Amino acid sequence: ANQLEPIPESSQIPENKVPGCLSTVFVDGTAKYSDNGQDVLIYFRGDSDGLLTKGLVALLVRGLSGNTAESIQKIDPAFIQKAG
């Protein structure tokens, strides 16, 4: 979590704030074409003021960034529980 790139203040907007969380959590995504120009890949940035939630944000940012929207949608959210 400490190696998570901070999210710029310009991305700390209400649309990027995760609702229903006691900690303040922001997540932003950017779509970019892959090197071959055929796929659109999603890259996430995020941050939190809480240590535990910052760790979860780091897990999701690192695990999901660089994937297509289709592959992200296929991920079973239960993996978070399995990760501990």
Buried (B, 14 or more C-beta within 10 A) or exposed (E): BEEBEEBEEEBBEEEBEBEEEEBEBBBBBEEEEEEEEEBEBBBBBBBBEBEEBBBBBBBBBEBBBEBBEEEBEEEEEEEEEEEE
